[in-house]
Amino acid sequence: MNSTALSAPKLLRIVGTLLCIGISAAFTARSVNDPLWADELLTVHLLQAASLRKLWDGIALGIDGNPPLYLTVAWLLTRWLPASVSAVAVLKLLNLALVAAGLAGLWYLGRRVASAAACWGGVLILVTLNENLLFAAFELRTYAVYFAAAALAALLQQRLMEHGRPRDVLGLALGFAALSLSHTFGIVYAGCIALAGWLSRPRDIATLRRTLSAFAPSLVLMLAWSPVLREQLKVASPYGWITRPGWPELAEVVFSSQLIMVISLVAAPFVAAMAVTLLRRQQLRPGTILVAEPWQPLRYVVLVAAGFTGFALCSWLVSLIAFPIVVTRFFAPQLVVSFLAGVVLSECMLAAATRRRAVVLSIGLVLAALMLRNVLDHAATPVHGRPVCAAASGGFFERALVTGDLPVITDSPHVFLPRIAYASHRDAYRFALDWDVVLNYPDRSRGNAVDYHILHGLQTWLPMPQVMTTADILRDNRPFLVLETPARSWFAQLRATHRVEAEMLAQSASDVPGEMTCTLWKVTRAEAAR
């Protein structure tokens, strides 16, 4: 009987291990083979810098709008790679490793308040159902570092509360520093973690001093970076690209995923009922949980979740009242809260398994089906979807018409950067710089100003001769092609200020709902209007 009893947990561990290996292999293959999109290609261009000073100059221009930790580490790592090794593949694997490190940190943090099985359930829910975690893992930018730093800093703060050793202070200081140097909002999350640590044991002055000692260097680093941040923010002038959020954006920021939101809202009444039942059975008073030392880890994780969620809510309100700052990926540490919600759900299901086996089994089967569908979807399709202005087959719609004999003028970095990286005639593509477009069409695309500044920065920093002014494009009075994207305004500005003779050659066709239709024009004449 004992051997049979032991075989079930062993079988579960084996199945769980095989499941983790399969999911990891599928996501790794997907990530490494995914084509890069425009923002990731900016990362690749920045990593071409001949020196760290050159790299930091590019960051200061706003070509990347984040603090320098991720790009600095990536630059140092790729310097040592032999020419035969793909730097992009190595950096993709680095991102996956960073996210895995963050998940490990969350698992150890969760073990302070929940069973190992519930913590594994939280990890599984986060990995398979949360789109934002996959974005952080797959995106060749700072967000993997940002998430990992937040998760590990949250764990290290709790370790400081438990042990208070000098090495714990040092570890937490490094975690806070990494958090503040991975994203502009990182210093806020570091403050939330430090505040949660103090409030979970407010009378412990020694631990408060250690926490402040760990937090101070990250604050100094952020203050030192602030002059560069002011320079980076100039790319959003005379207007920025972020629009005011609505309720869907709030839900996506707070819950990190619409599916997680639905699961959380459905599970909330059952979790509350089980919590009340637990308090009654153990004859616990709420005051005991608020002050007793054995409950400090629970107080801490609740305060961390409240602090992170409170910051997201405040940012949403600021975006409505003053100026918009809400973009879902800016709040990657909110994934910590999603993990904790998954742990709570898993723990409740485990506790109810003996009394309500049919209900728990039904919920488990629904979750398993959702997980399987999500994993298969992401293993089969690129995380960023099809390229902008794609044909029905998924490739560039203009491919057959671009032969390299005529330049192709583009009006969006999301069209231009992927094509100079992957198109058959990549040297034919140009990006049109025109300040009048920025000034005259602020409402057609809020990205016009940022795109102008970033591409102008690339033009002078690399340099990148494919980025040209309208005057340079028209100087030779030669025919050229224009790849016009909806809401972008360069071709509209050209037609408004010049006598243009143009023939429409093709339009992109797609069966994907909501996907934009792009147009390829052949311009045979463009003369300034008199």
ZIJO-V484086 format. One record per residue. N is the residue number from 1. RES is the residue in one letter. OMEGA is omega in whole degrees, -180 to 180 (* if undefined). NEAR is the number of other ideal C-beta (glycine too) atoms within 8 Angstrom. Layout:
n-><N | N>
res-><RES | RES>
omega-><OMEGA | OMEGA>
near-><NEAR | NEAR>
//
This chain:
n-><1 | 2 | 3 | 4 | 5 | 6 | 7 | 8 | 9 | 10 | 11 | 12 | 13 | 14 | 15 | 16 | 17 | 18 | 19 | 20 | 21 | 22 | 23 | 24 | 25 | 26 | 27 | 28 | 29 | 30 | 31 | 32 | 33 | 34 | 35 | 36 | 37 | 38 | 39 | 40 | 41 | 42 | 43 | 44 | 45 | 46 | 47 | 48 | 49 | 50 | 51 | 52 | 53 | 54 | 55 | 56 | 57 | 58 | 59 | 60 | 61 | 62 | 63 | 64 | 65 | 66 | 67 | 68 | 69 | 70 | 71 | 72 | 73 | 74 | 75 | 76 | 77 | 78 | 79 | 80 | 81 | 82 | 83 | 84 | 85 | 86 | 87 | 88 | 89 | 90 | 91 | 92 | 93 | 94 | 95 | 96 | 97 | 98 | 99 | 100 | 101 | 102 | 103 | 104 | 105 | 106 | 107 | 108 | 109 | 110 | 111 | 112 | 113 | 114 | 115 | 116 | 117 | 118 | 119 | 120 | 121 | 122 | 123 | 124 | 125 | 126 | 127 | 128 | 129 | 130 | 131 | 132 | 133 | 134 | 135 | 136 | 137 | 138 | 139 | 140 | 141 | 142 | 143 | 144 | 145 | 146 | 147 | 148 | 149 | 150 | 151 | 152 | 153 | 154 | 155 | 156 | 157 | 158 | 159 | 160 | 161 | 162 | 163 | 164 | 165 | 166 | 167 | 168 | 169 | 170 | 171 | 172 | 173 | 174 | 175 | 176 | 177 | 178 | 179 | 180 | 181 | 182 | 183 | 184 | 185 | 186 | 187 | 188 | 189 | 190 | 191 | 192 | 193 | 194 | 195 | 196 | 197 | 198 | 199 | 200 | 201 | 202 | 203 | 204 | 205 | 206 | 207 | 208 | 209 | 210 | 211 | 212 | 213 | 214 | 215 | 216 | 217 | 218 | 219 | 220 | 221 | 222 | 223 | 224 | 225 | 226 | 227 | 228 | 229 | 230 | 231 | 232 | 233 | 234 | 235 | 236 | 237 | 238 | 239 | 240 | 241 | 242 | 243 | 244 | 245 | 246 | 247 | 248 | 249 | 250 | 251 | 252 | 253 | 254 | 255 | 256 | 257 | 258 | 259 | 260 | 261 | 262 | 263 | 264 | 265 | 266 | 267 | 268 | 269 | 270 | 271 | 272 | 273 | 274 | 275 | 276 | 277 | 278 | 279 | 280 | 281 | 282 | 283 | 284 | 285 | 286 | 287 | 288 | 289 | 290 | 291 | 292 | 293 | 294 | 295 | 296 | 297 | 298 | 299 | 300 | 301 | 302 | 303 | 304 | 305 | 306 | 307 | 308 | 309 | 310 | 311 | 312 | 313 | 314 | 315 | 316 | 317 | 318 | 319 | 320 | 321 | 322 | 323 | 324 | 325 | 326 | 327 | 328 | 329 | 330 | 331 | 332 | 333 | 334 | 335 | 336 | 337 | 338 | 339 | 340 | 341 | 342 | 343 | 344 | 345 | 346 | 347 | 348 | 349 | 350 | 351 | 352 | 353 | 354 | 355 | 356 | 357 | 358 | 359 | 360 | 361 | 362 | 363 | 364 | 365 | 366 | 367 | 368 | 369 | 370 | 371 | 372 | 373 | 374 | 375 | 376 | 377 | 378 | 379 | 380 | 381 | 382 | 383 | 384 | 385 | 386 | 387 | 388 | 389 | 390 | 391 | 392 | 393 | 394 | 395 | 396 | 397 | 398 | 399 | 400 | 401 | 402 | 403 | 404 | 405 | 406 | 407 | 408 | 409 | 410 | 411 | 412 | 413 | 414 | 415 | 416 | 417 | 418 | 419 | 420 | 421 | 422 | 423 | 424 | 425 | 426 | 427 | 428 | 429 | 430 | 431 | 432 | 433 | 434 | 435 | 436 | 437 | 438 | 439 | 440 | 441 | 442 | 443 | 444 | 445 | 446 | 447 | 448 | 449 | 450 | 451 | 452 | 453 | 454 | 455 | 456 | 457 | 458 | 459 | 460 | 461 | 462 | 463 | 464 | 465 | 466 | 467 | 468 | 469 | 470 | 471 | 472 | 473 | 474 | 475 | 476 | 477 | 478 | 479 | 480 | 481 | 482 | 483 | 484 | 485 | 486 | 487 | 488 | 489 | 490 | 491 | 492 | 493 | 494 | 495 | 496 | 497 | 498 | 499 | 500 | 501 | 502 | 503 | 504 | 505 | 506 | 507 | 508 | 509 | 510 | 511 | 512 | 513 | 514 | 515 | 516 | 517 | 518 | 519 | 520 | 521 | 522 | 523 | 524 | 525 | 526 | 527 | 528 | 529 | 530>
res-><M | N | S | T | A | L | S | A | P | K | L | L | R | I | V | G | T | L | L | C | I | G | I | S | A | A | F | T | A | R | S | V | N | D | P | L | W | A | D | E | L | L | T | V | H | L | L | Q | A | A | S | L | R | K | L | W | D | G | I | A | L | G | I | D | G | N | P | P | L | Y | L | T | V | A | W | L | L | T | R | W | L | P | A | S | V | S | A | V | A | V | L | K | L | L | N | L | A | L | V | A | A | G | L | A | G | L | W | Y | L | G | R | R | V | A | S | A | A | A | C | W | G | G | V | L | I | L | V | T | L | N | E | N | L | L | F | A | A | F | E | L | R | T | Y | A | V | Y | F | A | A | A | A | L | A | A | L | L | Q | Q | R | L | M | E | H | G | R | P | R | D | V | L | G | L | A | L | G | F | A | A | L | S | L | S | H | T | F | G | I | V | Y | A | G | C | I | A | L | A | G | W | L | S | R | P | R | D | I | A | T | L | R | R | T | L | S | A | F | A | P | S | L | V | L | M | L | A | W | S | P | V | L | R | E | Q | L | K | V | A | S | P | Y | G | W | I | T | R | P | G | W | P | E | L | A | E | V | V | F | S | S | Q | L | I | M | V | I | S | L | V | A | A | P | F | V | A | A | M | A | V | T | L | L | R | R | Q | Q | L | R | P | G | T | I | L | V | A | E | P | W | Q | P | L | R | Y | V | V | L | V | A | A | G | F | T | G | F | A | L | C | S | W | L | V | S | L | I | A | F | P | I | V | V | T | R | F | F | A | P | Q | L | V | V | S | F | L | A | G | V | V | L | S | E | C | M | L | A | A | A | T | R | R | R | A | V | V | L | S | I | G | L | V | L | A | A | L | M | L | R | N | V | L | D | H | A | A | T | P | V | H | G | R | P | V | C | A | A | A | S | G | G | F | F | E | R | A | L | V | T | G | D | L | P | V | I | T | D | S | P | H | V | F | L | P | R | I | A | Y | A | S | H | R | D | A | Y | R | F | A | L | D | W | D | V | V | L | N | Y | P | D | R | S | R | G | N | A | V | D | Y | H | I | L | H | G | L | Q | T | W | L | P | M | P | Q | V | M | T | T | A | D | I | L | R | D | N | R | P | F | L | V | L | E | T | P | A | R | S | W | F | A | Q | L | R | A | T | H | R | V | E | A | E | M | L | A | Q | S | A | S | D | V | P | G | E | M | T | C | T | L | W | K | V | T | R | A | E | A | A | R>
omega-><-180 | -179 | 178 | 180 | -179 | -175 | -179 | 177 | 179 | 179 | 178 | 179 | 180 | 179 | 179 | 179 | 179 | 179 | 179 | 179 | -180 | 179 | 180 | 180 | -180 | -179 | 178 | 179 | 179 | -177 | -176 | -176 | 180 | 170 | -179 | 175 | -167 | -177 | 177 | 179 | 171 | 175 | -179 | 179 | 179 | -179 | 174 | -178 | -178 | -179 | 177 | 178 | 177 | 178 | -178 | 175 | 178 | 177 | -179 | 177 | -179 | 176 | 165 | -172 | -176 | 170 | -161 | -170 | -174 | -177 | 178 | 178 | -180 | 179 | -180 | -179 | -176 | 177 | -174 | -176 | 173 | -176 | -177 | -177 | 180 | 178 | 180 | 180 | 180 | -180 | 175 | 178 | 176 | 179 | 179 | 178 | 179 | 178 | 177 | 177 | 177 | 178 | 177 | 177 | 178 | 179 | 179 | 176 | 180 | -179 | 176 | -174 | -174 | -180 | 178 | -179 | 179 | 179 | 175 | 176 | 177 | 178 | -177 | 178 | -178 | -176 | -172 | -174 | -174 | -178 | -176 | 176 | 178 | 176 | 179 | -178 | -174 | -172 | -179 | 180 | -167 | -165 | 175 | 176 | -178 | 179 | -178 | -180 | 179 | -179 | -178 | 177 | 177 | 177 | -176 | 175 | 178 | 176 | 176 | 178 | -176 | -171 | 178 | -179 | 177 | 179 | 175 | 176 | 180 | 180 | 179 | 178 | 178 | 178 | 178 | 179 | 178 | -180 | -178 | -180 | 178 | 178 | -180 | 179 | -175 | -178 | 178 | 179 | 175 | 177 | 178 | -180 | 180 | 180 | 178 | 178 | -180 | -177 | 178 | 175 | -168 | -177 | -178 | -176 | -179 | 179 | 177 | 179 | 179 | 179 | 178 | 177 | 179 | -176 | -173 | -179 | 180 | 177 | 177 | 179 | -179 | 178 | 178 | -180 | -172 | 176 | 177 | 178 | 178 | 177 | 179 | -177 | 179 | 177 | 180 | 176 | 4 | 176 | -177 | -176 | -177 | 179 | -180 | -176 | 173 | 179 | 178 | 179 | 177 | 180 | -178 | 179 | -175 | -176 | 178 | -179 | 179 | 178 | 177 | 178 | -180 | 180 | -178 | -178 | 178 | -175 | -172 | -180 | 180 | 178 | 180 | 179 | 180 | 178 | 178 | 178 | 180 | 179 | -179 | -178 | -178 | 179 | 180 | 173 | 178 | 179 | 179 | 180 | -176 | -174 | -174 | -176 | 180 | -179 | -178 | 179 | 179 | 177 | -177 | -177 | 176 | 180 | 176 | 180 | 180 | 180 | 179 | -179 | 177 | 177 | 178 | 180 | 179 | 179 | 178 | 179 | 177 | 180 | 178 | -172 | -172 | -178 | -174 | 177 | -173 | 168 | -169 | -176 | 177 | -176 | -180 | 177 | 175 | 174 | 176 | 180 | 178 | 177 | -179 | 176 | 177 | 178 | 180 | 179 | -180 | -180 | 178 | 178 | 178 | -179 | -177 | -173 | -177 | -176 | -178 | -173 | -178 | 180 | -179 | 179 | 180 | 178 | 179 | 180 | 177 | 179 | -180 | 179 | 178 | 179 | -179 | 180 | -178 | -180 | -180 | 179 | -177 | 176 | -175 | -174 | 177 | -176 | 180 | 179 | -178 | 176 | 177 | -178 | -178 | 171 | 179 | -180 | 180 | 178 | 178 | -171 | -175 | -170 | -176 | -175 | 178 | -177 | 178 | -179 | 178 | 175 | 179 | -178 | 178 | -177 | -179 | 175 | -179 | 172 | -172 | -173 | 176 | -177 | 177 | 175 | -169 | -175 | 179 | 180 | -173 | -179 | -178 | -172 | 178 | 171 | -176 | 175 | 179 | -178 | 178 | 176 | 179 | -176 | -172 | -175 | -178 | -175 | 180 | 174 | 180 | 180 | -176 | -176 | -179 | 179 | 179 | -176 | -178 | -179 | 174 | 176 | 177 | -179 | -177 | -173 | -175 | 1 | 179 | -176 | 178 | 175 | -171 | 173 | 178 | 179 | 179 | -180 | -175 | -171 | -175 | 180 | 179 | 173 | 177 | 177 | 176 | 175 | -173 | 177 | 179 | 178 | 172 | -160 | -175 | -178 | 175 | 177 | 179 | -180 | -180 | -174 | -177 | 169 | -172 | 170 | -174 | 178 | 177 | -178 | -175 | 172 | 177 | 179 | -178 | 175 | 179 | -179 | 176 | -179 | -175 | 175 | -179 | -176 | 174 | 180 | 168 | -179 | 180 | -180 | 175 | -178 | -180 | 179 | -180 | *>
near-><4 | 5 | 6 | 7 | 7 | 8 | 8 | 8 | 7 | 8 | 8 | 8 | 8 | 8 | 8 | 9 | 8 | 8 | 9 | 8 | 8 | 8 | 11 | 9 | 8 | 11 | 15 | 10 | 9 | 13 | 13 | 9 | 5 | 11 | 7 | 10 | 10 | 10 | 8 | 11 | 12 | 14 | 13 | 13 | 11 | 14 | 12 | 7 | 11 | 4 | 6 | 9 | 6 | 10 | 15 | 10 | 10 | 13 | 15 | 9 | 11 | 14 | 12 | 12 | 7 | 12 | 13 | 11 | 11 | 12 | 15 | 11 | 9 | 12 | 13 | 9 | 11 | 11 | 6 | 5 | 9 | 4 | 4 | 3 | 8 | 5 | 10 | 9 | 9 | 12 | 12 | 13 | 10 | 11 | 15 | 14 | 8 | 12 | 14 | 8 | 11 | 16 | 13 | 8 | 13 | 17 | 12 | 9 | 12 | 15 | 9 | 10 | 8 | 11 | 7 | 6 | 8 | 14 | 15 | 11 | 15 | 19 | 13 | 11 | 16 | 15 | 10 | 11 | 13 | 15 | 8 | 15 | 14 | 11 | 11 | 16 | 12 | 13 | 13 | 11 | 10 | 13 | 12 | 16 | 13 | 15 | 16 | 14 | 14 | 17 | 18 | 13 | 16 | 14 | 12 | 12 | 16 | 13 | 11 | 17 | 13 | 6 | 6 | 10 | 6 | 5 | 6 | 13 | 13 | 9 | 11 | 15 | 13 | 8 | 13 | 16 | 11 | 14 | 18 | 14 | 12 | 14 | 12 | 9 | 9 | 17 | 12 | 8 | 14 | 14 | 9 | 13 | 15 | 14 | 10 | 14 | 15 | 11 | 9 | 12 | 12 | 6 | 4 | 8 | 6 | 7 | 13 | 9 | 8 | 12 | 14 | 9 | 9 | 14 | 13 | 8 | 10 | 16 | 10 | 8 | 11 | 12 | 7 | 6 | 11 | 8 | 6 | 9 | 10 | 8 | 10 | 12 | 10 | 9 | 13 | 9 | 8 | 6 | 7 | 9 | 8 | 9 | 6 | 6 | 12 | 6 | 5 | 8 | 11 | 13 | 10 | 13 | 15 | 12 | 12 | 16 | 12 | 9 | 11 | 15 | 12 | 8 | 13 | 11 | 7 | 6 | 12 | 8 | 6 | 8 | 11 | 8 | 8 | 11 | 8 | 8 | 8 | 9 | 10 | 7 | 6 | 6 | 5 | 8 | 5 | 7 | 6 | 9 | 11 | 8 | 5 | 7 | 5 | 4 | 10 | 10 | 10 | 10 | 13 | 15 | 13 | 8 | 12 | 14 | 11 | 9 | 12 | 14 | 11 | 9 | 13 | 13 | 10 | 8 | 12 | 13 | 8 | 10 | 14 | 7 | 5 | 4 | 6 | 9 | 9 | 14 | 6 | 10 | 10 | 10 | 13 | 13 | 12 | 15 | 17 | 14 | 13 | 16 | 15 | 12 | 13 | 15 | 15 | 12 | 15 | 16 | 12 | 12 | 12 | 11 | 7 | 11 | 9 | 4 | 5 | 7 | 8 | 6 | 8 | 11 | 8 | 8 | 9 | 9 | 8 | 8 | 11 | 8 | 8 | 11 | 12 | 8 | 8 | 11 | 12 | 8 | 8 | 12 | 9 | 5 | 6 | 8 | 12 | 5 | 5 | 8 | 10 | 10 | 12 | 14 | 11 | 7 | 5 | 7 | 8 | 11 | 13 | 13 | 10 | 4 | 9 | 13 | 6 | 7 | 3 | 12 | 10 | 14 | 13 | 13 | 15 | 11 | 11 | 10 | 14 | 15 | 11 | 16 | 13 | 10 | 10 | 7 | 13 | 5 | 9 | 10 | 7 | 11 | 14 | 13 | 13 | 12 | 12 | 11 | 7 | 8 | 13 | 12 | 8 | 8 | 12 | 11 | 4 | 9 | 8 | 11 | 8 | 14 | 16 | 11 | 10 | 13 | 12 | 13 | 14 | 10 | 13 | 13 | 12 | 7 | 11 | 8 | 6 | 9 | 6 | 10 | 11 | 11 | 8 | 12 | 6 | 7 | 12 | 9 | 6 | 4 | 4 | 6 | 6 | 11 | 15 | 15 | 14 | 12 | 14 | 7 | 7 | 12 | 13 | 14 | 11 | 9 | 14 | 12 | 8 | 6 | 8 | 11 | 8 | 9 | 8 | 9 | 7 | 8 | 9 | 9 | 9 | 12 | 8 | 10 | 4 | 6 | 3 | 3 | 8 | 9 | 9 | 14 | 10 | 15 | 12 | 12 | 12 | 7 | 7 | 9 | 6 | 6 | 6 | 2>
//
